[in-house]
Amino acid sequence: MLIGHAALAWRHVAPTLSSAVATAAGTVQLAGTRGLPPLPAPLVFPIALYAYTVHGGDRSRLVAPAVGAMAAVTPAVWCARRGTGRAAPC
């Protein structure tokens, strides 16, 4: 759970790696908790994604919106597949 938080330590030095680690940690937390993990864990992802967009290369401005959109849709699809009918937490 703290891996995503640790990734924020190097968001300026290695924004791509930091964002990848935060995304992977968030995915594992979503799958491991069978729903949205408790706060502040989900807050790490937007911070890392923002740092990737600002400090990353030219491609980051194209990749970041796609990753952000997938991150926004994934919990909704996750909850819909579980059949709870609620948005979050499922």
Beta strands, then each sheet from edge to edge (+ up, - down):
end
